[in-house]
Amino acid sequence: MMNIEQELRRNIKELQEQLQRAYNRIKILDEELRAERKKAYHNERFRSSPSGWALMEDHPEYPTDDK
């Protein structure tokens, strides 16, 4: 009886440790995902905003003094 109880306690401890590692991994992945979304949002916003002309594929032509 004592042997089974010890084994169950050990299994519970191992499962709790696995769960804690999983929570930590989820936290890290969530932070990485938020950073990527923030980066993508700012990149898209800059490309699509009127002030983002420097990143446009076709730059506007500049007037020249050729008369």
N, CA and C atoms as a LAMMPS dump frame, in Angstrom:
ITEM: TIMESTEP
0
ITEM: NUMBER OF ATOMS
201
ITEM: BOX BOUNDS ff ff ff
-5.0000000000000000e+02 5.0000000000000000e+02
-5.0000000000000000e+02 5.0000000000000000e+02
-5.0000000000000000e+02 5.0000000000000000e+02
ITEM: ATOMS id mol type element x y z
1 1 1 N 0.824 -1.195 0
2 1 2 C 0 0 0
3 1 3 C 0.866 1.256 0
4 2 1 N 1.923 1.255 0.799
5 2 2 C 2.804 2.414 0.896
6 2 3 C 3.559 2.641 -0.414
7 3 1 N 3.906 1.553 -1.081
8 3 2 C 4.621 1.639 -2.333
9 3 3 C 3.778 2.333 -3.411
10 4 1 N 2.513 1.992 -3.497
11 4 2 C 1.602 2.596 -4.469
12 4 3 C 1.42 4.078 -4.161
13 5 1 N 1.273 4.41 -2.897
14 5 2 C 1.087 5.81 -2.496
15 5 3 C 2.313 6.64 -2.865
16 6 1 N 3.488 6.109 -2.637
17 6 2 C 4.715 6.827 -2.988
18 6 3 C 4.821 7.022 -4.497
19 7 1 N 4.462 6 -5.238
20 7 2 C 4.511 6.091 -6.701
21 7 3 C 3.52 7.134 -7.207
22 8 1 N 2.327 7.143 -6.647
23 8 2 C 1.328 8.135 -7.041
24 8 3 C 1.795 9.557 -6.713
25 9 1 N 2.372 9.737 -5.556
26 9 2 C 2.893 11.056 -5.173
27 9 3 C 3.997 11.509 -6.14
28 10 1 N 4.872 10.568 -6.501
29 10 2 C 5.948 10.887 -7.441
30 10 3 C 5.372 11.259 -8.81
31 11 1 N 4.356 10.511 -9.255
32 11 2 C 3.716 10.807 -10.533
33 11 3 C 3.061 12.186 -10.517
34 12 1 N 2.407 12.506 -9.427
35 12 2 C 1.762 13.82 -9.304
36 12 3 C 2.811 14.926 -9.365
37 13 1 N 3.916 14.726 -8.659
38 13 2 C 4.981 15.721 -8.66
39 13 3 C 5.543 15.906 -10.069
40 14 1 N 5.769 14.821 -10.774
41 14 2 C 6.277 14.899 -12.145
42 14 3 C 5.292 15.61 -13.061
43 15 1 N 4.014 15.323 -12.914
44 15 2 C 2.998 15.981 -13.734
45 15 3 C 2.91 17.476 -13.431
46 16 1 N 3.043 17.835 -12.162
47 16 2 C 3.031 19.246 -11.796
48 16 3 C 4.23 19.981 -12.39
49 17 1 N 5.379 19.325 -12.4
50 17 2 C 6.574 19.922 -12.995
51 17 3 C 6.403 20.093 -14.507
52 18 1 N 5.831 19.085 -15.156
53 18 2 C 5.573 19.186 -16.594
54 18 3 C 4.607 20.32 -16.89
55 19 1 N 3.582 20.429 -16.068
56 19 2 C 2.594 21.489 -16.258
57 19 3 C 3.24 22.861 -16.08
58 20 1 N 4.088 23.002 -15.1
59 20 2 C 4.771 24.272 -14.869
60 20 3 C 5.67 24.629 -16.051
61 21 1 N 6.388 23.632 -16.583
62 21 2 C 7.224 23.875 -17.764
63 21 3 C 6.36 24.28 -18.965
64 22 1 N 5.209 23.648 -19.105
65 22 2 C 4.305 23.993 -20.197
66 22 3 C 3.789 25.422 -20.048
67 23 1 N 3.431 25.821 -18.831
68 23 2 C 2.986 27.199 -18.597
69 23 3 C 4.088 28.192 -18.958
70 24 1 N 5.316 27.899 -18.567
71 24 2 C 6.436 28.787 -18.891
72 24 3 C 6.659 28.875 -20.396
73 25 1 N 6.551 27.751 -21.079
74 25 2 C 6.73 27.747 -22.539
75 25 3 C 5.618 28.539 -23.218
76 26 1 N 4.396 28.389 -22.749
77 26 2 C 3.275 29.144 -23.303
78 26 3 C 3.498 30.635 -23.101
79 27 1 N 3.994 31.021 -21.944
80 27 2 C 4.262 32.433 -21.662
81 27 3 C 5.303 32.984 -22.634
82 28 1 N 6.379 32.238 -22.846
83 28 2 C 7.429 32.672 -23.767
84 28 3 C 6.881 32.793 -25.189
85 29 1 N 6.135 31.79 -25.63
86 29 2 C 5.574 31.821 -26.981
87 29 3 C 4.581 32.964 -27.146
88 30 1 N 3.79 33.231 -26.115
89 30 2 C 2.835 34.332 -26.164
90 30 3 C 3.553 35.67 -26.284
91 31 1 N 4.642 35.842 -25.537
92 31 2 C 5.414 37.081 -25.622
93 31 3 C 6.034 37.239 -27.014
94 32 1 N 6.545 36.151 -27.578
95 32 2 C 7.116 36.201 -28.922
96 32 3 C 6.051 36.542 -29.954
97 33 1 N 4.874 35.95 -29.808
98 33 2 C 3.783 36.22 -30.732
99 33 3 C 3.342 37.68 -30.651
100 34 1 N 3.223 38.203 -29.438
101 34 2 C 2.855 39.617 -29.281
102 34 3 C 3.888 40.536 -29.925
103 35 1 N 5.165 40.215 -29.754
104 35 2 C 6.223 41.031 -30.352
105 35 3 C 6.146 40.978 -31.876
106 36 1 N 5.912 39.808 -32.437
107 36 2 C 5.796 39.679 -33.896
108 36 3 C 4.573 40.423 -34.424
109 37 1 N 3.45 40.323 -33.715
110 37 2 C 2.241 41.036 -34.146
111 37 3 C 2.459 42.547 -34.081
112 38 1 N 3.119 43.004 -33.026
113 38 2 C 3.395 44.437 -32.887
114 38 3 C 4.297 44.903 -34.024
115 39 1 N 5.32 44.121 -34.31
116 39 2 C 6.252 44.453 -35.398
117 39 3 C 5.52 44.476 -36.739
118 40 1 N 4.694 43.47 -36.987
119 40 2 C 3.95 43.403 -38.25
120 40 3 C 2.969 44.562 -38.357
121 41 1 N 2.327 44.91 -37.251
122 41 2 C 1.368 46.025 -37.257
123 41 3 C 2.076 47.321 -37.616
124 42 1 N 3.218 47.571 -36.985
125 42 2 C 3.933 48.815 -37.253
126 42 3 C 4.488 48.836 -38.673
127 43 1 N 4.974 47.707 -39.163
128 43 2 C 5.467 47.656 -40.534
129 43 3 C 4.346 47.922 -41.524
130 44 1 N 3.196 47.308 -41.319
131 44 2 C 2.066 47.508 -42.223
132 44 3 C 1.553 48.94 -42.131
133 45 1 N 1.485 49.464 -40.941
134 45 2 C 0.996 50.832 -40.738
135 45 3 C 1.92 51.83 -41.427
136 46 1 N 3.217 51.619 -41.316
137 46 2 C 4.164 52.542 -41.93
138 46 3 C 4.095 52.456 -43.445
139 47 1 N 3.95 51.248 -43.971
140 47 2 C 3.874 51.074 -45.426
141 47 3 C 2.611 51.702 -45.99
142 48 1 N 1.515 51.649 -45.236
143 48 2 C 0.239 52.101 -45.782
144 48 3 C -0.097 53.544 -45.406
145 49 1 N 0.693 54.16 -44.559
146 49 2 C 0.373 55.531 -44.161
147 49 3 C 0.931 56.512 -45.18
148 50 1 N 0.315 57.694 -45.28
149 50 2 C 0.817 58.702 -46.227
150 50 3 C 2.258 59.114 -45.934
151 51 1 N 2.672 59.063 -44.681
152 51 2 C 4.035 59.47 -44.357
153 51 3 C 5.045 58.356 -44.648
154 52 1 N 4.59 57.203 -45.085
155 52 2 C 5.484 56.081 -45.343
156 52 3 C 5.966 56.014 -46.774
157 53 1 N 5.965 57.136 -47.482
158 53 2 C 6.345 57.119 -48.894
159 53 3 C 7.761 56.634 -49.129
160 54 1 N 8.632 56.746 -48.137
161 54 2 C 10.016 56.315 -48.318
162 54 3 C 10.111 54.805 -48.541
163 55 1 N 9.109 54.055 -48.116
164 55 2 C 9.133 52.618 -48.299
165 55 3 C 8.316 52.15 -49.499
166 56 1 N 7.734 53.083 -50.233
167 56 2 C 6.935 52.684 -51.383
168 56 3 C 7.848 52.093 -52.452
169 57 1 N 7.304 51.17 -53.215
170 57 2 C 8.102 50.559 -54.272
171 57 3 C 8.423 51.572 -55.368
172 58 1 N 7.456 52.403 -55.721
173 58 2 C 7.659 53.425 -56.747
174 58 3 C 7.747 54.78 -56.066
175 59 1 N 8.93 55.312 -56.011
176 59 2 C 9.125 56.611 -55.366
177 59 3 C 8.585 57.713 -56.268
178 60 1 N 8.069 58.776 -55.689
179 60 2 C 7.579 59.895 -56.524
180 60 3 C 8.752 60.56 -57.239
181 61 1 N 8.453 61.095 -58.403
182 61 2 C 9.513 61.78 -59.16
183 61 3 C 9.729 63.155 -58.558
184 62 1 N 10.972 63.551 -58.487
185 62 2 C 11.309 64.869 -57.953
186 62 3 C 11.426 65.849 -59.105
187 63 1 N 10.967 67.086 -58.888
188 63 2 C 11.109 68.096 -59.959
189 63 3 C 12.588 68.416 -60.186
190 64 1 N 12.922 68.652 -61.408
191 64 2 C 14.311 68.993 -61.745
192 64 3 C 14.347 70.405 -62.274
193 65 1 N 15.496 70.991 -62.297
194 65 2 C 15.672 72.364 -62.797
195 65 3 C 16.045 72.363 -64.269
196 66 1 N 15.828 71.274 -64.976
197 66 2 C 16.14 71.195 -66.405
198 66 3 C 15.105 72.004 -67.169
199 67 1 N 15.539 73.155 -67.721
200 67 2 C 14.589 74.005 -68.479
201 67 3 C 14.985 74.089 -69.903
